[in-house]
Amino acid sequence: GRGGRARPGGAPTAGQPDWVTAFVQSKEQRDMVDRLKEEQIRRKKREDRLEKIRHNVHLKYTAKRKRCEEDEAKRLLQLSKEALLQGAGEGALDQLDHNEEELILAEYESDDEKKVLSGLEEDDDDLEEEHVTKIYYCSRTHSQLSQFVHEVQKSPFGKDTRLVALGSRQNLCVNEEVRRLSALQLINDRCMEMQKNKHEKKSNEENEEKKRRVRRTVCPFYSYEQMQFLRDEVLVEVRDIEQLVSLGRETKACPYYGSRFAIPAAQLVVLPYQMLLHEPTRNAAGIKLKDQVVIIDEAHNLIDTITCIHSAEVSGSQLCCAHSQLSQYMERYRKRLKAKNLMYIKQILYLLEQFVAMLGGNVNQNPACQAVSQTGTVLKSINDFLFQSQTDNINLFKLFGFVERYGGPASAVKTNKENQKLAGLQNFLLTLQQGSDKEGDPPVGAEHDQLRTASPLMQIEGFLSALTNANQDGRVILNRQGTVGQSSLKFLLLNPAVHFAKVVEECRAVIIAGGTMQPVADFREQLLCCAGVDPARIVEFSCGHVIPPENILPIILCSGPSNQQLEFTYQTRDLPQMMDETGRILCNLCNVIPGGVVCFFPSYEYEKQVYGHWENSGLLSRLAAKKKIFQEPKKANQVEQVLVEYAKCIQRCSQTGGQMTGALLLSVVGGKMSEGINFSDDLGRCVIMVGMPYPNIRSPELQEKMTWLDKTMPRAAGQAPSKVLIENLCMKAVNQSIGRAIRHQKDFASVLLLDHRYARPAIFNKLPQWIRERTQVKSAFGSAFAENSRF
């Protein structure tokens, strides 16, 4: 045949004989069939292995016994080695205290581990295992994920579903020494450091010298064999994070890495938002989205979540700290650095210097002692920021790649010769970090503790990575406060769709779900359409609520007991008569409503102001006669205690009877109580919303987002996109808060929205349908009060 070369699978090129085309196509089909057959065999092999594990308890015990024997052997071997080393005979054996023993144990490496780590493992199907079709289910918090796993366990599919739960090291680490560090960043750094110690090839003389000075600990749980065992156990039985951790302790295997090994074969992967939505984290965990199904639950905040994950902030002290450590590194190793690496390091130093200058400081002086002359917040486009800091001639992509490789922890599980070289800079930075107190680096009060992370380059890495976004998709915020150390540079992502696009493109289906998704338009426009999703691909589904209509009484109240019109705008909400009227409404309602009343204010400041006003006017003591009053704490770690006291008080009152009928909780929209906490049954018989929780329109970040929306989005029904955004943010917060009270089928509660503006059609239509259908608008307090008494 004289025709051109056949394009595999494409149409035959002109003038090509049919038999060539037929041959090429049949070869393609044969290959395809072979591939499928291979896949089937592999799948069968895996199914059989898991089946065997499921039924063969004997096998498990053998594995366990073998591990115990090995441990014992390792221990004795190591102890005798030590004893010989010290040349102290038997006496030394008794003197090793428990801690040391752990360290010694930890340093031993079995031969097959060495083989695995150097990539010599023969006949290993599992390293590049194909990913079966699966569902990735993600939610916001670990407790929500655990709830979901428990539902799977209870379901008819619980017995034979292969489910793996992923989490952060903070949740999954079983090495007590590392867990004790409690701060996530420190845990991550320590874990990576221990792995490096494990992978470093030991040159003997150096090592003996080092050994006397400092013992390089490795993690006893990071063992390939044990993690393979853990992986199989995970796939055989559905477990939540807690159960996974206890399995890890029992099998002496790391649940954090062991669970990752289970991803390819799992049918259901349960994971927090961050791991799925942030591409580098996703890749590090070995998650492949191609042709998979993703379910994002609790997604009412999805747009904000993506924005937060991809925004990054660095403080002046972090910039100065990174600069000082990197220059020390450069000075010490200048002669031994390759020219190209030296160039990169010089570029980073220049960058850090310029960034500090943008904050009005000098990188060579203590950031805590330099006052900032012009305080305030300035926003710039990425290009302007790079131009004004005179860094626009540096290739940020390359530089970011360099920092990512050398500055942060090597995030992949696999290791190779390369990584051992990378460890040099990281280890140096670590030793600097440990010695920094002595060397007179400026400790910056309490801030200093937060900065004790392995490499300050890690914080910079996030910021550099953010600067590689397209100019139109984000802004740089210069926040100049008090001193250079307290000032910061922040990258704000304006277009979350660019980071969501990859998820949508790769997946076969993406389900965005939540109990309170209204209004949904912004998901469609800001996330999906902007990510280039074909509108025909978007399907909306919404269903009613499980409770019967008579179990909820939603009322929009336009005026109070003394006919004061209710309107809580920034201008009117501080008026004494407005605060008085709110108090009177609460007093009246608390007389007739049993159990708990939860009252939401638009902000902490306003809640404090109203509380103070009631205290002075004597209204507070009138309220306190009927209900014990609780206030939402600002500190997250106090929330639990307040809730427990609140619940106890309600329970006590319902049992004893008498004057007190329960408790009143003063909360804040968007605070700790408005999300993820259930006020079921007596804990929330009435939810009151004071005013409309519009976001702070004066925030420079919000203004920038509004301008950006008006520039890039079409006007919807004659309204500017920025106005729609503000309304949607407000109503999402309202819907989230009022959804706290109805938690199951037999629950009942009344909901009062205090502000006549809720009755406006544009706002009213943004209430969830199941509430909207049952809502009454009351212009006078009397009939609203009567309805509540009847209810």
N, C-alpha and C positions, 0 to 999 in steps of 0.2 A: 504493500500500500504506500502510495506516494504522499498521502495526506499528512497533515501536521500531527504532533503527538496528542494522544487522547488525554483529555482532562478527566481525571478520575471522577466518576459520578456526575460529571457535567454533561451537557449535550454534546453529541459527536461534532467535531469541527468539520467544516465544509470539505467535501471531497474525500471523506474517510470511508473505507469499505465497512459494510455492516458487521462482517465477522470480527474485525478488530474491536469495534464498539462492544459487540456481544461478549468477546473474550474478556475485555477490561471489566465490563459490568459483572460478568460471572465471577471473575477473580475477586472483585470487591465483595460480592455476596458470600463467596467462600470464606474470605477473611473474616467477614462479619459473623458468619455462622461459627467459625473456629473460636472467635473471641467470646461469643455468647456461651459456647460449650465450656471453654476454660472457666469463664465466670461461674457457670453453673456448678462445675466440679468444686471450685474454691468455696462457693457458698455452701454446697453440700458438706464439704469437709468441716467448715466452721459450725454448721448446724449440728453435725454429729458430735463434734468435740463438746459443744455446750450441752448437748443432750446427755453425753457421758458424765460431764461434771454434775449435771442436775441430779442424776440418779445414782452416781457412784460415790457414795459417802466415803467408802473405803479409800478411794483415791485422795480425797481431801485430807484424811487423817495421815496418810503416808506422807503427803507433801508437808503437812504441819510438823510431823515427827522429824522428817529429814531436816527441816529448818531449825528445829530445836537442837538437834545433834550438831549441825553445822555451827550454830551459834556457840555452843559449848566448846567445840573444837577451836574455833577462832579465838575464843577468850583465852583458853589455856595456851595456845600457840603464842598469842600476843604477850601474855604475862611472862612466859618463859623467855621470850625474846628480850623483853624489857629487863628482866632479871639479869640476863647475860650482859646486856648493854651496860648496866650500871655496875656489873661485876660485884654485886653485893651479896651474892648467894641467896639462900632461902629467906633470910630476914626481910629482904626488900618486898617479898611477895605480900606480906601482911600489911605493909605500910601504905600500899596504894589505896587511896580513898576512893569512894564510889564515883565521884566526878571524873577522876582521872581515868578510871576503868572505862567509863563511857567513851572518853576521848580515844583511848587506845583501841578499843573495839572498833571505833568508827573509822580508824585509818586503814584497817585491813581491807584488801580488795581481792575477791576470788578471781581465779583465772578466767572463768567464762565471762565475768563482768568485763575484764580487760578486753577480751575478745569483742564483746558487744560494743564497747565504747570505741574501739578502734575500727568498728564497722566490719569485723571479720566474720560475723555470724553467718554460717552457711545455711542454706535452705530455710530461709525465714520468710514465710509468706506475709508476716504481719507488718513488717516495717512500712511497706508501701501498700497497705491493704486498700482494696477498692471500697468506696463508701456506698452502702446500700441506700436505697431511697428512704428518707427519714423526715420526721417533723422536728423542727427546732421550736421549742416553746419558750418564750422569754417573758419575764415580768420584772417589776421594779425592785422588789425586796426579796430577801431569802425566805422570809416567813410566807410570802405569797407563793413562792415556788414550792415550799414544803407542803402547803395546803394542797396544791395541785397534785404533787406526788402521792399524797395520802388518798386523794380521790382515785388516782390510777390504781393504787393498791386495792382499794375497795371494789373497783369495777370488775366486770366479768373478764376483762382483758388483763387483769393484774398478774395472773399466773404466767402468761407466756409472752409478755411484752418485754423487749430488751430496752431498758431505759437507763440512761446515765445522767446524773446530776452534776453540773459543773459549778465551780464557785471560785472565789478568790483564795489566795493562800491564807488570808486571815481566817477564813471559815474552814479550810481543809487541812492546814498544816498539823502534823501530829508530833513534830519534834518540839518537845517542851521548851528547850533552850531558846528556840526561835519564836515560838508562840508567845513567850513572856514579853517580847518586845512590843506587843500590842498595836503599835502604829503600822498601818499597812505598808507604807513606803520602807520602813526599817525591816519588816519581815521579808519583803521582796528582795531587798538588797542582801540581807544575810543569807537567804536561800541561794541566790545566784553565786555568792562568794563561796559557799560550801561546795557547790557543784564545780566551780572552777578549780578549787583545791583538789577535787576528785580527778578532774581530767588532766591536770598538769602532769607532764612527764617528769619523773623525778631524777634529776642528775645527782648522783650519789653524794659527792663531797659537799656540795652546796647544802644538800638536804640534811646531812648529819649536823652541819653547823647550825642550820635553821632550827632543827629539831630541839637542840638544847635551848635555843632562845625562845622560840614560840611554836606551840603545837598548832599545825594547820588542821582544824577540824573539818571532817567531811560528814555528810548526813547519812546515818545508818539506814534511813528509810528509802534513800534514793538508790534502790537496787533493781536492776533490770528484771532479774528473775522474779523477785517478789512482786514487782509491779505488773508483770504479765499474769501472775497468779491472781492478783487483785482484779485485773481487768476481767478475767473469766468469771470471777465471783460476781462482779458487778452486773455482767450481762445475763447471769442466770436468775437473779432475783431483783425485783424492783426495790430500791432503797432511797431514802431521802439523805440530805447532807449529813445529819447526825449519825444515821446508821452507817453511812459511808466512812465517817471518821472512826467509828468504833471498829469497823472492819479493818481499817488501815492500821489501827493500834494492834489489833489481834494478829494480823498477818505481817506486821513489821514492814508495811509497804506504804509509799507516799500516795495518799488519795488524790492530791492535786495533779500529779503527773499520771498516776495509774488510771484515773478516770478519763484523762485525755486519750490514753491508748484504746479506750473502749469506744471512742466516737465512731470510727468507720463502720463497725458492725451493729451499732445501736439503731433502734427504729425510732426512738424518741429521745431527744436531747433537751434537757431542761437547764436553762442558763439565765444569768442576769443580763439586763439590757446592754450594759457596757461591753460585754464580751461579744455580742452579736453585732452591735451597731458601729463599733470602732474597728476599722479595717486592720490596723496593725495587731490589735489584741486578738482579733478573729484569726488572723493568719498564724500568730504565735501558738494559739490553742489547737491548731490543726483542723479548723472548721472549714468545710467546703460547701458553699451554698448552691453550686451548679445543680439545677433541676430538683432542688429540694423544696420542701414546704416550710414556710416560716409563720409562726403565730406570735404576734406581739400583743400581750394582754395588758390590762390596766393602761391602755395607750392614750388616755386623755391628755397626758403631758408629752406625747411623743416628740412634737416639734421642739419644745423647750429642752427635752432630754438630749436630742441630737445636737442642738445648739451648744449646750453645756459641755458635752463630751468633747466637742471639737473646738471649744474656745480655750485659751490658755493664758495664764497670768504669771509673770515673774516679778519679784520685788527687787528693788535696788540692792538690798543686801545679798540676795542670791546672785545677782550679776557680778557684784564685787568679789564675792566669795569664789565664784567660778574662775574669775580672772586671776585672783591671787594664786589659786591652786594650780591652774594650768601654766602660769608663768614659772612657778617653782618646778613643775615637771619639765618644762622646756629647758630651763637653765641646767637642771641636773643631767638631762639625757641628750643635750644638744648635739654632742659629737656623734652619738650613736643613732640619731634619727635619720631616716631616709629623707632626701631633699623634699619629696612630694608631701610627706607627712608633716615635715617642718613647716612647709608653706601653709597647709591646712590649719595647723595650730596657730600660726601667726595671724591667719585670717580670722579665726574665732576670737583671738585676743583683741584684734582691731574692732571686730563687731561688738564685743562686750564693752569696749571702751566707748564706742560711739553711742551705744544704747544708754549707758550711764550718763553720757553727756546730754542726751535728749531729755533726761530727767533733771538736768541742771547740776550734775555732779561730776566729780573727778574720781576715776576708777582707782587711783593709787592712794586715796585717803579713806579713813574709816567712814563708812556710809552713815553710821549712827551719829556722827558728829558734824555732818554737813547739813546746814539748814537749806531749805529750798526757798528761792526768792519769790518766784511767781507760783503760788499754789492754785489748784483748780484742775479741771478736767478738759482735755483737748482731744478731739477725734480726728483721725487722719485716714485717708485711704492707704492701702498697703504701699502703692507706688510712691505716694507723697512721703510716707514715713521713711521708706528706703532712700529716697532722693535726699530728704532733709538730713538724714543721719549719715549721708555720704556712703551708703553701703550698697547702692543700687548697681555697682559694677561687680559685685561678688555673686558667683553662681550658687544660689542658696540650695538648689536641689543637690548639688554635689556635696556641699558643706554639710547639709543635713544628713546625707548618707554617711559621711565620715563620722559625725557625732553619734549617729544612731549605732554605728558599728563599734566605735571605741568608747563612747561615753556611757552608754546605758548598759543594762544587763543584757547578755546574749539571750534573746527570749526563746529560741527554739530548744527543743529537748535534745536533738541530735547534736553531736559535737564532732569537730574535726581538727586537723592540724592548725587551720586558720585561727580557730577560736582560742587556741592556746597562746597565739601571738597577741590576740586582741586583749587578753587578760592583763597584759603588762600595764597599760595605762590605767585600767580600772583598779588594779591592785595598788598601784602607786597612789592613786587618789584616795583609796581606802586608808593606806598607812598615814597619809597626810591628815586625813579626817581624824584618825585616832590621836595623832600627835598635835593637832591644831591648837589645843588649849595651851600646851607648853610653849609653842613657837610664837606666842604673842599675836596670833590672829585675833582680830577684834571680836570678842564674844558680844553678841548683841542681846543682852538680857534674856527674856523668855523666848524671844524669837530664835535665839541660838539653839535651843533644844529642837525646835522644829526643823532647823537646817541640818541636823545631824543625820543626813542620809548619805548613802554611799558616794554618790557622785553628784555634785551640784550641776554637772552637765546634763543630768537627766531632766531637771526642770527646764533648762535652756532648750533641750531637745524638743519638748512639746511646743515651745514658742516658735522655734525655727521652722518646725514642721507646719505650724499654722500659717507662717508667712509665705509658704509656697502655694497657698490657695490663690485662685484667680482674683485679680484686683477688685472686680465688681462684687465678689461674694462675701467680703468681710471688711472690717475696719480695725485700726489699731487705736486703742484708747490710752492716752498718756495721763496717768493719775498722779499729780504732784501734791504730796502731803507732807507737812512738817519737815522731816529729814529725807535725805536721798534713800536711806535704808527703808523707810516706810513707804516711799513712793513706788509706783509699779507701772509696768507696761502690760496691757491686756489685749489679747486678740479676741474680737467679737465676730462670730460667724453670723452672717445675715441670711445666707441661703442654705438651709439645711438639706435641700433637695440634692445638692451635688454629692453629699455623702450617703444619701439614701438610695441614689440612683443605682449604684452597684448591686445593692441587695435586691431591688426590684428587677433589674435586668437578669441577674443570675438565677433567681428562684423560679420554680414552676408556678408557685402561688404564694402570695403574701396576704395574711389575714391580720387586719388591725382591729383589735376588739377591746371592749371595755364596758363597764356598767353605765358610765356617764360620758358618752362620746359626743352628745350634742353640744354646740353646733358642729356639724361635720364638714362644712364647706371648706374650712381652712386646711383640712387634711387633703382634700381633693385638689385644691388649688396650689397651696404652698409646697406640699410634699410630692404628690403624685404627678400632677400635670407638669410642674417645674422639672421633675425628674424624667420627663419625656414619656410618661406612660400614656398609651392610647386610651382615650376616654371610654372606648368600648370595653376595655379590659376591667374597668372599675365597676364593681357591683356593690350596692348598698343594701344592707339587711338590718332591720330593727324590729324588736318584738316588745310586746307589752310586759308588764310586771307580774310577778307571781301572786301579789296580794289582791284580794277583792277590792273593788272601788271604795267600799264603805270603810276600809281600814286606814284611809289617809284623808286628812282635811287640810288642803293647802289654801291659804288665804293671802290675798294681797291687800294690805291695810293702807289706806290713803291718809287717814287722820287719827289722832289719839283721843283719849277720854275727854280732854277739854277742847276738842275740835281744832287743835293745832295741826295744820297740814304737815305731813311727814315728808321732808325732803332733805336728805343728808348729803348736800354737795360740800365741796371744800369751803365754800363761803358760808353756808348756813349751819353746818353740823356743830360748830363751836358755840352756837347761841345757847344761853342758859335754858330758854324755854324748850329747845329741842331735846336737850339732855334730860330735863325734868319730865317731858312727855314720855320719853323712852322708859324712864324709871316707873312712871305711873302704869304704863302698859304692862310692864313686868310684874309689878305688885298685884294688879288685877288678875293676871293670868296665873300667877303662882298660888293664888287663893283657890283656884278650881282645878289645877292640873296636878295629878298625883305623880310621885316618883321624880324622875330627873328632867330638868329643863336645860337645854344647851343653847346659849345665846352667842352668836357669832358677830364680832365687830370687824370693820374693814382693816384695822391695823392695831399693833400693840400700843402705839402712842395714843390712839383714840380711846382704846379700852381703858388705859390708865387715866386719861383725862376725865372720862365719864365716871369712872369709879371714884376718883377724888371729888368730883362735883356732888355725887350722891352722898359721900361721906359727910361733906360739909352741910348739905341741906337736910340731913336726917333721913333721907329716903332709904339709905343703906340699911339702917337698923330696922326699918319697917319690913324691908325685903327679908332680912335675916331672921325675922320672927317665924317666917313660913318655911324658908329653905336655907340650908347651910350654904354659904357662898364659897366657891372655889374659883381661882384664877389660873389660866393656862400659864405655866412657867416658860420663861424664854429659853432656859437651858434644856437641851434634849434629854439629859440624863435624869431630870427631875419629873419628866412627864409620867413615867410609870407610877411613881409614888402618888402623885396627885390623883391619877385615875383610880388607883386602888382605894384611896381614902374616899373619893367621890362615890364609888360603888358600895363601899361598906356603909357609908352614911345612908344611902337610899335603902339598902337592905334593912338596916336597923330601924329606920322610920316606918317601913312597911310592916315590920313585925310588932313594934311597940305601940303604934298609933300615937295619939296625942297631938300637940300643937304643930310640931315640925312634920311636914309632909314629904320631905325629900331634900334634894340638893339642886343648886343652880350653878352651872359651870359657865364662866365667862371665857369665851374662846376667841381665836383670831383666824380669819379666813387665810388659807395658805400656810397656817402655822402647823404645829405638830398634830393638832386634834382634827383638822379638817380633811385629813387623808389617811386611809389605811387603818383607822381606829373605828371599831363598831360600837355604837351606842344602841345595842339592841334591847328590846323589851323596856323594863322600867328605867334603864339608863338614859333613854331618850324618848320621852312621851311627847315632847314638844321641842321643835327646833325653831329658833327665832333668828332672822337675819336683819341686822341693823344697817340700813342703807345699802348702797351698791358698791361692792369692792372693786372699783376701777383701779387699775395699776397706776403707779406714780408717773404721771404724764411728763413730769419735769426731768425724769431720769434721762441722761444723754444717750444711754444705750437704747432705750425705748424710742426716743425721738429719731435716732438713726434708722432703726428698724422701720418706723412709720414712713420716713422719707423714701427708704428703699422700696417698700411695698407700693407706694403711690407711683414710683417711677417704673416699676417692673410689672405690676399686676393690672389687669383690666378692671374698670369700675364695675361693680356688681349692683344691678338695680338702682343705678343713679347714686350709689354711695361710694365715697372714697374708700379704698382698701384699708387705709390707716384707721378710719373710723370703725370699720367692721372689725378690725383686729382688736381694738380697745374694747368694743362691746363683747366680742367673743371671749377675750381673756376674763372679763368680768363674769360673764354668764357660766363659763366653764367652772370658775371658782365657786359660784353660787350652787350649781348643780352638784358639784363634788361634795360640798358641805352639807346640803340638805339630804343627800343620799345616805348620810351617816346613820339616820334614825331607823330606816326600814331595812332590816337585815334578813328576814325570813318570812315564810308564807303567812304565819299567824300574827306577825308583828303589826302594831298600829301606832300612829303618831299624828300630831298636827304640825303644820309648817306655816310659820308666819313671816311674810316678807314685808318689812316696814319701810315703805317708800312708794309714793304715788307713781314714780317713774316705771315701776315694774309692770304697770298696766298698759304702757305704750306697746302697740302691736309689734314693732321690731324687736323689742326686748322680750315681750310675752312669748313670742313664737320660738324663742331660744330656750325655753324651759323644756325638760324632757317630756315626751308625749304623754307618758303615763301620769305625770303630775299636771301637765297643761290641761288634759281632758277633765280633771276634777277640781281645777282651781276656781275660787270665787273671788271677785274683786269687791271689797267692801269700802264704801266711801266714809262710813261712820264706824266708830269703835263699838258702839252698843250691840249691833247685830253680829259683829265678829265675836264679841265676848259671849253672846248667847249661843252661837254655833259651837264654840269651844266647850261651854258648860254641858251642852247636850251630848257632844261627842264623847 
